[in-house]
Amino acid sequence: MTTLQSTSAVRHSPLAAFDGGGTVHHIRHGETLSGIAAAHGVSVEAIMRANPQIHDPDRIYAGDTLHIPPASHGESSSGQPATHLIRPGETLSQLARSFNTDIATLVRLNGIRNPNQIYAGQLLRLPGASGHGSTGGTSPTPSGTPQPGHPTGNWMAIARGEMGQAEIAGSRNNPRIVQYHQTTTLHAKNDETPWCSSFVNWTLEKAGFKGTDSAAAISWAHWGQKVNGLSQGREGDVVVIRNRSTGQEHVGFLVRTNGHQFTLLGGNQSNRVKESTFSTGSYEVVAVRRPPAAAAASPSTPTGGGKGISEADYQRVARDLGVDVAAIKAVADVESSGSGMLPSGKPKILFEAHIFHRETGGRFDRSNPNLSSPTWNRSLYGAGGEHQWERFEAAYKLDPAAAIKATSWGRFQVMGFNHQRVGYPTPQAFMAAMKSGEGKQLDAFAAFIRTDSKLLTALRNHDWASFAYRYNGAGYAQNHYDSKMAAAYAKFAH
């Protein structure tokens, strides 16, 4: 399933009437209908029934709005299948027992060829709600769901997944914001009560941490581990600030710092979940705190967010994608000879002059023909290593965003123009992540593969020609990319 960029504000037919309640979901770039259904506990079929403007579940558009029916409406009395998003470590036999069914039924509903091979992230169709047990209650807590006292390192991924959630004007309330409030003792029932602390509580609770249970931003000033100011802060730290003019306090997650400015990802920022930039001149930094079990963990990379990729990192991503570790290592080997960083500490890059031409509309073809070319030209590359940084930096002076987009980065050489596809709102944010180390480079690769079902299938099946075509381009045969992949895989598979 694919999220496409919306091309017209008037293309879509009206939403189905909100009879029977439900909520609203604003589609974000990279989302799929199956993922949205799983997040809301309903089936794809239920969403399609509630949104007759959707004719193809594989084609939804970023920026569109969906009506999500209540979870209880996701299954019909005739046994319309529900869904379950498979977590790492789950097996088909475990799920059959949990949902009071048998393996044969799950195999039939999902067209599973090998019941011993299911994958984390795969959406599993289940028998109707009545199959969840004689009590008629909710489904059991999946084994991979973080619980309080068993924290994970993915709180920033959870927070970013909420970006776009916003207050609804008028008398109606966004039920998602009301859910945030339920993690505090205030239990506010509307989306107008200040909710920045509720959002932080909800996010950390989802990641398995115990929050403050308070709707007051200042409650975070003594939570977790103390960090000595923004200069020592890192992505994911909890930051409490105070408006120097009004005295109003606010809390959010640190994204980045830049001199006297800093960016927070938080709730109730312009009435929505978003990234906002603040200045130390206008806002006092009251406290910077770190989740207590996260002293050595990166918020976006559960294991090994530093310069290298550990075996645990490889195994985590392999489980999430449903591929074998050798296949991922083969891509890294072919793309960057097994290392994503140069001796200088910079990531390995390759600057593409024909992409820079495309991104800049050919504005620099005459003045800088070595950097901007209407066609691909191997002779323009020159040497690798630091020389590519010299080319990149020259292009960056001409057009920073275009230069980043025209460059492939790191261990897996993901192109910069894919920054939104792999979860970064701007080219600059993508570049910063790629510079931070191979952990983020691995995550970018995983996100890239995850958003292309044909590419993922090719990697799972070791179909190296198909993989080469979709990952390296139509000219892959010129440099024997498929043969190199086959040889690299054979090396790591034994």
Summary of the structure (lengths in Angstrom):
residues: 494
radius of gyration: 23.8
end to end distance: 33.6
largest distance: 74.2
contacts: 1559
relative contact order: 0.08
helix: 37%
strand: 16%
